């Protein structure tokens, strides 16, 4: 079951698509954070796939009512100058609050998944919002300072082998190891940026399938609390 909804983040009104599993719940839930392509068909399909696995999924349109290019410029600037508290992170905190308040959702079982820009937001959110039980960043940049991940929840990260985010994935793994935070970071040699997007030319079926299974397994343990 899918539903379109709107919610407020400060003075902004954001759009989102909600996907809900069949059954009575309450269910674990995930916020899904898009990359530079916005809330497109690929992200809607990701939300549906999570719902099919028993998660309530909220996919947020961070560009709602604004020029996507200007939004991206502001978000990128925020990631460089105020990595943990910029407007995109505030929007995702608001989205997490909306999700946690849904009657179908168990507010003690929350996760986040994000792609590129969205993965970077997920990492920042994990460092600043204790409601999250686990996150799954794909080809993401790290928060500044990287040491902020000492406050993060468990992380399952997926990175291409030859990309501007590859080094970030390796640095993240080392930092998480140093702080004793449960994690599963994997570099997919031969995969390219946006390898999970099956509408993109860089889609890599093998990497995408493996990353999906790793994410589900990790979320089962850390979001659902099932070993």
ZADO-302172 format. One record per residue: x, y, z of N, C-alpha, C, O, CB in turn; residue in three letters. Coordinates in steps of 0.001 Angstrom, whole numbers, padded with zeros to 6 digits, always signed. Last residue first. Glycine has a CB too. Example, Ala and Ser with C-alpha at 12.3 -4.5 7.8 and 13.67 -1.06 7.14 Angstrom:
% ZADO-302172
+012850-002250+007080+013670-001060+007140+012900+000030+007870+013409+001138+008039+014084-000598+005725SER+013190-005690+007800+012300-004500+007800+013200-003300+007800+014236-003319+008465+011308-004473+009046ALA
***
This chain:
% ZADO-302172
+018520-011778+015583+019834-012343+015294+019705-013530+014342+020709-014143+013978+020538-012773+016596UNK+016607-008899+015377+016590-010355+015211+017983-010835+014847+018570-010339+013886+015565-010782+014126UNK+016057-006215+015447+016547-006833+016652+016510-008342+016613+016398-009002+017646+015772-006354+017803UNK+015332-004568+013351+014314-005472+013907+014746-006064+015240+013902-006382+016077+014012-006596+012923UNK+017894-003311+013276+016658-002531+013301+015529-003379+013898+014856-002954+014837+016283-002042+011868UNK+019868-005328+013441+020021-004089+014213+018769-003208+014271+018602-002439+015217+021139-003293+013639UNK+019078-007652+011958+019729-007754+013255+019600-006475+014060+019258-006523+015242+021183-008101+013078UNK+017864-006589+009704+017157-007598+010478+017748-007709+011879+017020-007844+012862+017208-008954+009768UNK+019888-004986+008735+018717-004343+009332+017895-005346+010147+017301-004985+011163+017841-003706+008238UNK+021608-006984+007752+022079-006079+008794+020899-005410+009503+020904-005279+010727+023018-005015+008196UNK+019974-008163+005784+020511-008972+006875+020925-008093+008057+020634-008410+009211+021708-009801+006384UNK+019497-005961+004080+018391-006642+004743+018873-007453+005936+018240-007432+006992+017662-007544+003760UNK+022172-005412+003267+021375-004408+003980+020224-005066+004732+019999-004760+005903+020832-003353+003000UNK+022848-007751+001907+023618-007350+003090+022831-006353+003935+022824-006437+005164+024971-006741+002675UNK+020990-007601-000176+020938-008712+000768+021710-008404+002045+021273-008758+003139+021488-009973+000122UNK+021878-005238-001450+020514-005344-000929+020425-006458+000111+019837-006262+001175+019513-005602-002076UNK+024440-005954-002274+024270-004862-001306+022883-004912-000670+022739-004652+000524+024491-003495-001986UNK+023823-007962-004154+024582-008298-002956+024403-007228-001882+024232-007554-000707+026067-008467-003294UNK+022422-006446-006081+021776-007579-005411+022487-007939-004122+021841-008195-003106+021734-008790-006333UNK+024398-004588-006874+023138-004142-006297+022461-005256-005515+021978-005031-004405+022211-003634-007386UNK+026389-006233-007960+026680-005403-006786+025400-004979-006083+025318-005004-004855+027489-004166-007189UNK+024913-007381-010105+025550-008220-009087+025829-007438-007811+025544-007912-006712+026848-008810-009626UNK+024031-005156-011626+023075-006077-011019+023695-006893-009895+023076-007079-008847+022511-007004-012070UNK+024699-001958-011745+025462-003199-011665+024606-004206-010901+024473-004120-009680+026865-002981-010966UNK+024167+000971-013639+023594-000099-012819+024441-001365-012909+024845-001787-013993+022148-000397-013254UNK+024898+003079-015184+025942+002488-014341+025409+001380-013436+026127+000900-012558+026590+003563-013494UNK+022633+004076-016368+023589+003345-017217+024647+002627-016401+025237+001657-016878+024264+004297-018190UNK+019688+003544-014312+020874+004290-014729+021809+003415-015551+021788+002188-015453+021613+004845-013510UNK+017737+002125-013172+017314+002972-014292+018506+003734-014886+018348+004482-015850+016225+003966-013831UNK+018724+000894-010971+018517+000060-012155+017896+000807-013325+017565+000207-014347+017652-001105-011803UNK+021085+001929-008889+019961+002505-009626+019748+001732-010923+020511+001899-011875+020207+004008-009921UNK+023409+001039-007746+022158+000458-007265+020939+000908-008067+019866+000320-007932+021962+000811-005818UNK+025526+002475-008737+025377+001102-009204+024066+000459-008761+023649-000550-009328+026531+000273-008717UNK+026335+005114-008427+024905+004840-008675+024671+003414-009171+023737+003165-009933+024345+005835-009699UNK+029630+004560-009718+028696+005372-008942+027265+005086-009378+027007+004843-010557+029017+006873-009099UNK+030435+001077-010439+030545+002522-010606+029509+003238-009748+028637+002617-009140+030375+002910-012083UNK+032432-001871-009859+031162-001145-009856+031428+000354-009939+032496+000835-009563+030336-001483-008587UNK+035019-002805-009584+034417-002812-010910+033097-002088-010993+032669-001718-012087+034228-004197-011359UNK+034497-003896-006290+035462-003632-007353+034774-003769-008716+034043-004728-008962+036676-004600-007249UNK+032804-002629-003847+032508-003484-005003+033438-003119-006156+033196-002165-006895+031017-003342-005436UNK+033421-002742-000470+033805-002060-001704+033582-003040-002859+034111-004151-002845+035308-001563-001650UNK+031493-002608+002474+031987-003405+001361+032258-002526+000145+031442-001681-000223+030986-004507+001007UNK+031091-002764+005908+031430-001887+004787+032022-002751+003679+032943-003533+003917+032434-000754+005222UNK+029332-003130+008549+029642-003998+007412+029846-003062+006221+028878-002623+005599+028485-005075+007139UNK+029543-002752+012133+029467-002262+010764+029763-003374+009774+030354-004401+010108+030433-001101+010555UNK+029394-001524+015452+029111-002611+014507+028929-002077+013082+028247-001076+012864+027852-003382+014943UNK+032064+000350+016702+030672+000411+016252+030418-000718+015249+031168-000849+014282+030350+001802+015615UNK+034600+000869+017768+033875-000325+018180+032406-000338+017779+031589-000972+018447+033976-000475+019646UNK+036141+002884+016852+035179+003221+017908+034344+002027+018341+033469+002164+019196+034263+004329+017440UNK+037655+001645+014898+038335+002263+016024+037407+002584+017177+037816+002564+018338+039017+003506+015579UNK+035651+000949+013079+036402-000096+013775+037058+000464+015029+037023-000159+016090+037464-000710+012848UNK+034957+003472+012162+033969+002676+012882+034638+001555+013672+034239+001252+014797+032942+002093+011907UNK+037373+004137+010862+036888+004941+011994+035869+004155+012818+035921+004176+014048+036260+006263+011492UNK+037544+002212+008840+038603+002306+009844+038122+003063+011081+038426+002677+012210+039839+002996+009252UNK+035200+002804+007377+035375+001495+007998+036431+001548+009100+036229+000988+010178+035763+000452+006944UNK+035791+005404+006486+034666+005169+007399+034824+003837+008112+034607+003749+009320+033331+005203+006638UNK+037878+004910+004737+038122+005704+005939+037014+005503+006972+037271+005440+008174+038241+007187+005578UNK+036489+003451+002780+037594+002821+003514+037905+003581+004809+038163+002972+005848+038853+002754+002627UNK+034633+005375+001905+034186+004110+002472+035265+003431+003293+034996+002901+004371+033731+003187+001379UNK+036339+007330+000888+035481+007655+002036+034986+006381+002706+034923+006308+003933+034283+008524+001595UNK+037385+006024-001316+038274+006305-000185+037457+006631+001069+037835+006253+002177+039232+007477-000523UNK+035040+006031-002921+035690+004781-002501+036571+004996-001271+036503+004235-000306+036532+004206-003651UNK+033886+008293-003961+033500+007916-002597+034233+006680-002077+034068+006313-000914+032016+007671-002541UNK+034694+008553-006544+035183+009575-005611+034794+009261-004169+035311+009887-003244+034640+010947-006002UNK+035620+005221-007583+034661+006310-007461+035230+007349-006493+036139+007053-005718+033269+005786-006973UNK+035796+002161-007898+036534+003218-008576+035649+004450-008669+035011+004697-009692+037003+002763-009985UNK+034126+000442-006500+035565+000279-006383+036378+001387-007010+037554+001541-006680+035958-000993-006984UNK+031332+001784-004588+031961+001291-005823+033480+001258-005664+034047+001947-004815+031566+002179-007035UNK+029964+000644-001447+030725+001631-002212+031277+001008-003498+031651-000165-003503+031876+002205-001358UNK+027850+000516+001322+028174-000104+000037+028762+000945-000896+028163+001997-001122+026918-000758-000599UNK+027490-000211+004833+027784+000710+003736+028240-000011+002483+028932-001026+002560+028837+001701+004157UNK+025804-000262+007684+026095-001180+006583+026248-000326+005323+025270+000214+004807+024955-002278+006413UNK+026321+000588+011055+026350+001048+009661+026631-000121+008724+027577-000880+008936+027414+002155+009471UNK+024908+001469+014291+025535+000514+013363+025326+000904+011894+024296+001473+011533+024976-000888+013603UNK+025044+005039+015024+024476+003708+015189+025211+002737+014261+026076+003174+013502+022944+003715+014893UNK+027621+007337+016143+026727+006738+015154+026167+005394+015622+026732+004720+016482+027460+006557+013835UNK+029513+008639+017562+028154+008714+018096+027158+007963+017214+025963+007955+017512+027726+010172+018238UNK+031756+008424+016059+031796+007738+017360+030413+007736+018006+030152+006929+018898+032823+008414+018302UNK+031502+010063+013912+030840+008755+013814+030984+007940+015094+030391+006867+015205+031408+007966+012641UNK+033076+012256+014307+031690+012332+014778+030993+010987+014727+029997+010780+015420+030913+013335+013955UNK+035448+011955+012999+035379+011428+014363+033966+011485+014940+033683+010838+015948+036326+012199+015263UNK+035189+013424+010714+034886+012009+010636+034754+011393+012020+034028+010415+012197+035954+011287+009843UNK+033602+016613+011387+034771+015725+011323+034348+014263+011300+033282+013907+011804+035707+015980+012512UNK+031898+015637+008530+033069+016371+009003+032771+016912+010397+031772+017609+010575+033448+017529+008021UNK+030842+012463+007161+030627+013715+007891+031954+014353+008264+032992+013693+008307+029786+013469+009152UNK+031670+011212+003835+031669+011148+005284+031353+012494+005924+031565+013542+005314+033001+010649+005773UNK+029579+010357+001031+030696+011085+001617+030552+011096+003137+029442+011000+003661+030767+012532+001060UNK+028546+007174-000336+028333+008403+000427+029650+009065+000801+030694+008416+000877+027526+008111+001682UNK+027534+004720-001578+028437+005687-002226+028268+007092-001646+027908+008044-002339+028185+005717-003742UNK+024917+004332+000703+025501+003867-000551+026307+005006-001161+025819+006133-001253+024398+003368-001538UNK+024276+003620+004106+024711+004581+003092+025313+003878+001881+026113+002953+002016+025725+005556+003686UNK+022104+002584+006186+022730+001947+005023+023086+003017+003992+022289+003297+003097+021786+000872+004398UNK+021889+002335+009796+021778+003066+008527+022499+002291+007431+023374+001466+007695+022365+004503+008656UNK+020055+001663+012826+021054+001299+011820+020822+002156+010582+019716+002641+010344+020982-000228+011467UNK+018474+003008+014631+019109+001763+015076+020173+001283+014100+021098+000573+014495+018062+000679+015262UNK+017825+006377+015525+018171+005400+014501+018874+004182+015107+019742+004308+015971+019059+006044+013437UNK+017595+008178+017571+016454+007296+017299+016789+006188+016309+016102+005167+016266+015292+008105+016771UNK+019651+009977+017943+019751+008688+018607+018587+007751+018357+018579+006634+018874+019887+008898+020050UNK+021206+011896+015714+019839+011518+016096+019858+010090+016640+020055+009128+015897+018854+011638+014876UNK+023747+012404+014808+023067+013480+015531+021667+013116+016011+021003+013934+016648+022983+014687+014661UNK+024817+010428+013280+025707+011051+014275+024980+012031+015186+025518+012445+016213+026842+011770+013575UNK+022822+009835+011500+023195+008820+012485+024073+009377+013591+024076+008862+014709+023906+007678+011806UNK+022900+012104+009914+021738+011876+010777+022074+010864+011865+021661+011017+013014+020530+011389+009949UNK+025264+011662+008528+025164+012816+009427+024008+012638+010409+024123+012978+011586+024979+014116+008620UNK+024475+009362+007090+025599+009310+008028+025552+010465+009023+025774+010271+010218+026925+009333+007268UNK+022378+010417+005562+022117+009333+006501+023234+009221+007536+022970+009010+008719+021956+008009+005752UNK+023735+012263+003969+022762+012747+004947+022475+011673+005996+022343+011980+007180+021457+013172+004246UNK+025185+010460+002431+025911+011410+003272+024993+011970+004350+025402+012135+005499+026498+012554+002422UNK+023081+009258+001095+023899+008461+001994+024706+009327+002941+024894+008981+004108+024821+007568+001204UNK+022190+011431-000428+021329+010872+000601+022076+009986+001578+021747+009957+002764+020224+010095-000031UNK+024381+011743-002158+024002+012824-001257+023158+012288-000099+023378+012643+001058+023232+013914-002022UNK+024382+008352-002375+025255+009498-002677+024954+010640-001694+025248+010510-000506+025055+009979-004162UNK+021472+007360-000767+022305+007152-001956+023050+008437-002302+022434+009484-002499+021442+006687-003158UNK+020397+005721+002272+020565+006875+001392+021598+006607+000320+022475+005755+000467+020960+008099+002192UNK+018261+004670+004886+019097+004274+003751+019185+005470+002817+018192+006159+002586+018516+003006+003007UNK+017639+004095+008333+017702+005020+007202+018617+004440+006134+019622+003799+006442+018201+006422+007653UNK+015343+002888+010901+016587+002900+010146+016528+003942+009042+015503+004592+008837+016873+001517+009558UNK+013831+001977+013973+013962+002926+012873+015332+002823+012216+016350+002687+012894+013725+004349+013367UNK+012184+000921+016282+012810+000148+015212+012913+001011+013951+012178+000804+012986+012003-001153+014924UNK+010679+002275+018042+011949+001776+018560+012721+000993+017505+013792+000457+017791+011709+000902+019779UNK+008262+002805+016895+009243+003893+016939+010589+003490+017515+011539+004273+017483+008696+005023+017737UNK+006687+000862+014657+007308+000713+015968+008419+001763+016076+009439+001623+015402+007871-000748+016179UNK+003919+002063+012784+005366+001985+012993+005714+001734+014451+005117+002313+015359+006036+003265+012519UNK+001340+002674+012276+001808+001370+011779+003240+001075+012179+003736-000028+011948+001688+001312+010272UNK+000953+005257+013172+000428+004157+013998+000909+002781+013548+000893+001829+014328-001080+004183+013982UNK+003775+007435+013051+002758+006677+012331+002260+005511+013183+003057+004846+013845+003315+006162+010990UNK+005896+008631+014305+004561+008908+014843+003455+008123+014148+002311+008140+014603+004268+010377+014737UNK+008127+008004+012811+008007+007415+014148+006602+007580+014727+006165+006768+015543+009026+008046+015088UNK+007690+009640+010544+007654+008185+010427+007414+007538+011790+006592+006629+011912+008963+007663+009813UNK+008024+012198+011622+006764+011836+010979+006616+010326+010922+005547+009789+011215+006682+012434+009567UNK+010715+011974+012461+009650+012210+013429+008284+011843+012883+007470+011247+013589+009652+013652+013859UNK+011986+011689+010033+012071+010593+010991+010982+010727+012057+010403+009735+012500+013463+010559+011647UNK+011480+014206+008942+010917+013015+008305+010918+011834+009262+009960+011062+009301+011699+012663+007036UNK+013027+015778+010660+011578+015965+010615+010898+014746+010007+009860+014301+010498+011220+017226+009815UNK+015505+014791+009951+015045+014627+011334+013539+014797+011408+012854+014064+012121+015742+015637+012268UNK+015595+015660+007324+015509+014232+007577+015125+013936+009021+014479+012923+009286+016827+013565+007244UNK+015792+018437+007672+014647+017870+006951+014486+016386+007254+013366+015904+007422+014806+018081+005440UNK+018276+018572+008953+017065+018998+009668+015811+018432+008999+014881+017998+009679+016985+020542+009725UNK+019884+017755+006837+019812+016915+008033+018572+017267+008847+017895+016382+009371+021084+017077+008893UNK+019512+019921+005093+019124+018573+004690+018997+017631+005869+018095+016793+005898+020120+018021+003712UNK+020590+022127+006540+019164+022014+006289+018702+020640+005877+017611+020218+006261+018778+022967+005260UNK+023179+020870+008842+022656+021715+007767+021189+021388+007487+020614+020493+008107+023495+021538+006485UNK+024691+019550+010796+023491+020289+011206+022904+021155+010098+022184+022106+010401+023811+021155+012392UNK+027038+018350+009974+026151+017605+010858+024820+018291+011131+023905+017656+011654+026838+017355+012144UNK+028497+020103+008290+028170+018750+007854+027091+018068+008683+026307+017285+008147+029395+017918+007879UNK+028917+022745+007292+028152+022459+008509+027599+021043+008400+026387+020828+008418+026995+023501+008720UNK+030467+022811+004984+030701+023821+006018+029998+023531+007342+030426+024009+008392+030259+025155+005515UNK+029804+020656+003326+031198+021063+003451+031443+021953+004667+032493+021866+005305+031633+021783+002201UNK+027073+020429+003466+027876+019247+003766+029336+019603+003978+030035+018925+004730+027750+018228+002650UNK+026307+022965+002572+026088+022586+003960+026916+021394+004374+027411+021337+005500+024643+022293+004190UNK+026989+022736-000128+027654+023729+000712+027511+023400+002182+028461+023533+002954+027097+025111+000439UNK+025162+020779-000828+026590+020487-000927+027397+021476-000092+028366+021100+000568+027050+020530-002395UNK+022747+022170-000404+023054+020967+000363+024549+020654+000337+025132+020304+001363+022261+019782-000180UNK+022971+024243-002271+022867+024541-000843+023241+023334+000000+023959+023454+000993+021456+025001-000497UNK+023097+022748-004644+024185+023663-004299+024161+023992-002808+025206+024017-002158+024087+024956-005131UNK+020619+021434-004572+021855+020660-004517+023027+021538-004102+023861+021121-003298+022138+020007-005871UNK+018924+023664-004847+018878+022829-003642+020173+022040-003476+020748+021984-002389+017679+021868-003699UNK+019585+024496-007396+019876+025380-006265+019861+024604-004951+020673+024851-004059+018862+026535-006209UNK+018663+022240-008784+020067+022647-008902+020459+023544-007735+021530+023381-007151+020315+023375-010241UNK+015888+022105-008179+016801+021042-007737+018273+021447-007786+019051+021042-006922+016597+019813-008588UNK+014022+024688-006870+014869+024342-007994+015886+023291-007551+016672+023550-006640+015579+025599-008559UNK+011179+023461-004977+012369+024283-005182+013143+023820-006405+012947+022713-006906+013266+024245-003945UNK+009164+021703-004316+008825+023108-004476+010001+024024-004723+009848+025245-004686+008114+023569-003289UNK+011360+019372-002961+009955+019744-003131+009771+021257-003212+010164+021996-002309+009125+019185-001984UNK+013721+018086-002685+013694+019205-003622+012299+019806-003762+012089+020672-004611+014196+018758-004979UNK+013400+015883-001118+014104+017020-000520+014098+018250-001423+014434+019345-000973+015534+016634-000201UNK+010998+013737-000717+011449+014604-001808+012072+015862-001204+011361+016793-000824+010264+014971-002770UNK+011449+010590+000889+011209+012029+000985+011750+012758-000234+012832+012437-000727+011843+012592+002253UNK+009892+007670+001644+010837+008258+000687+010509+009731+000528+009416+010084+000084+010784+007524-000695UNK+009474+005472+004131+009137+006857+003799+010230+007432+002909+011354+007654+003357+008962+007720+005086UNK+008195+002303+004750+009266+003072+004098+008758+004446+003708+007734+004572+003037+009802+002330+002852UNK+007856-000298+006989+007227+000926+006510+008354+001803+005970+009354+002022+006654+006402+001660+007656UNK+008905-003574+006098+009245-002267+006665+008292-001195+006130+007964-001193+004944+010715-001895+006339UNK+008608-006036+004823+008029-005841+006142+008400-004552+006844+008232-004439+008059+008410-006948+006988UNK+009414-006308+002257+010215-007026+003263+009733-006767+004685+010359-007214+005645+011676-006628+003147UNK+007789-004601+000917+007605-006024+000652+008376-006886+001646+008039-008051+001858+008041-006354-000769UNK+008938-002216+001743+007610-002577+002248+007337-004060+002042+006725-004706+002893+006522-001741+001554UNK+011288-002299+000235+011373-002381+001694+010023-002772+002286+009963-003567+003225+011847-001039+002287UNK+010147-002037-002307+010897-003248-001975+011050-003403-000461+010954-004512+000063+012278-003220-002645UNK+009060+000526-002192+008169-000626-002340+008874-001928-001968+008263-002820-001379+007644-000709-003774UNK+011437+002027-002027+010465+002070-000924+009534+000870-000984+009243+000258+000043+009646+003376-000968UNK+012489+001433-004550+013224+001022-003350+012284+000999-002144+012325+000071-001336+014424+001975-003085UNK+010589+002723-006135+010690+001259-006184+011471+000708-004996+011151-000368-004490+011352+000818-007487UNK+011160+005352-005536+009835+004808-005204+009860+003287-005198+009227+002647-004357+008777+005311-006202UNK+013715+005472-006623+013562+005601-005174+012192+005095-004734+012072+004477-003677+013756+007066-004737UNK+013079+005169-009388+013992+004252-008712+013805+004291-007202+013743+003240-006564+015434+004587-009066UNK+011474+007392-009950+010889+006056-009971+011772+005040-009249+011262+004148-008572+010654+005611-011406UNK+012581+009942-007579+012235+009434-008896+011680+008012-008793+011447+007498-007699+013462+009468-009821UNK+013283+012424-005919+012357+011337-005624+011808+010808-006943+010714+011178-007369+011201+011811-004680UNK+016634+013133-007235+015370+013426-006566+014541+012185-006293+015015+011056-006415+014570+014385-007388UNK+019133+012819-008217+018035+012676-009176+016672+012907-008543+015656+012880-009238+018073+011302-009802UNK+021021+012806-006217+020795+014062-006920+019626+014016-007899+019172+015061-008365+022034+014450-007651UNK+019334+010431-004043+020539+011084-004553+020139+012312-005357+019026+012813-005196+021380+010109-005422UNK+017072+010210-001171+017457+010111-002585+018805+010762-002875+019337+011529-002073+016394+010748-003457UNK+016531+008196+001517+017019+009528+001138+017630+009450-000254+018590+008713-000482+018063+010067+002171UNK+014067+006757+003466+014873+006577+002264+015220+007950+001700+014338+008767+001436+014122+005711+001205UNK+013600+005478+006668+013571+006680+005839+014515+006446+004668+015641+005986+004859+013978+007965+006659UNK+011891+002568+007767+013095+003194+007227+012743+004490+006508+011721+004582+005828+013824+002235+006272UNK+010702+000480+010479+010528+001498+009439+011860+002080+009010+012828+002091+009770+009611+002612+009929UNK+008798-002317+011773+010011-001484+011702+009887-000549+010508+009056-000767+009626+011308-002365+011585UNK+005246-002120+012535+006363-002566+011738+007625-001754+012028+007529-000614+012484+006013-002483+010271UNK+002583-003313+014688+003486-002269+014174+004736-002862+013521+005213-003935+013892+003898-001325+015308UNK+000856-004718+011749+001936-004009+012407+001842-004143+013928+001102-004995+014420+001920-002541+012005UNK-001066-005976+010134-001470-005018+011142-000364-004226+011802-000621-003161+012364-002201-005709+012161UNK-000711-006247+006502-000769-006734+007874-001041-005608+008851-001222-004453+008467+000521-007435+008239UNK+001669-005187+004065+000388-005778+004400+000432-006283+005838+001483-006695+006330+000032-006923+003419UNK+003669-002173+004540+003470-003605+004301+002024-004024+004556+001258-003297+005188+004410-004424+005184UNK+003636+000931+002846+003297+000206+004070+003090-001270+003747+002404-001593+002777+002027+000803+004734UNK+005253+003816+001851+004916+002448+001456+004762+001621+002727+005648+001611+003582+006012+001833+000507UNK+004879+007179+001050+004888+006196+002128+004472+004846+001556+003461+004744+000861+003943+006625+003294UNK+006607+009841-000314+005803+008660-000600+005991+007661+000520+007117+007334+000895+006182+008036-001965UNK+006413+013408+000197+007001+012083+000425+006047+011007-000077+004848+011235-000240+007320+011867+001930UNK+007304+016877+000321+006490+015778-000173+007200+014462+000109+008423+014411+000241+006204+015936-001685UNK+007434+019560+002682+008081+018522+001897+007067+017472+001474+006093+017211+002181+009221+017878+002689UNK+007535+022912+003296+006616+021787+003154+007254+020783+002207+007578+021114+001067+005211+022251+002629UNK+009428+024934+005606+009256+024216+004341+008166+023164+004426+007907+022599+005489+010558+023565+003928UNK+010052+026018+008001+009108+026770+007177+008801+026072+005851+008000+026571+005061+009652+028156+006908UNK+010530+022936+009527+010708+024373+009677+009637+025103+008892+008447+024850+009080+012110+024807+009215UNK+008906+020902+007633+010247+020929+008205+010626+022398+008321+010999+023030+007333+011291+020115+007324UNK+005815+019152+007375+006563+020395+007548+007939+020123+008129+008124+019254+008981+005796+021363+008449UNK+004569+017000+004769+004850+017323+006164+005727+018564+006216+006308+018970+005209+005536+016131+006888UNK+002400+014980+002747+003239+016161+002943+003469+016353+004435+002663+015921+005259+002585+017432+002313UNK+002144+011892+000846+001839+012773+001966+002763+013974+001962+003779+013991+001267+001952+012022+003293UNK+000808+009108-000816+001562+010346-000908+001161+011252+000241-000019+011366+000572+001330+011043-002270UNK+001099+005663-000294+000358+006881-000003+001291+008075-000184+002441+008040+000254-000238+006849+001438UNK+000630+002160-000906+001413+003388-000975+000509+004598-000790-000685+004558-001089+002166+003480-002315UNK+000838-001183+000000+000000+000000+000000+000880+001244+000000+001784+001361+000827-000952+000000+001214UNK
***
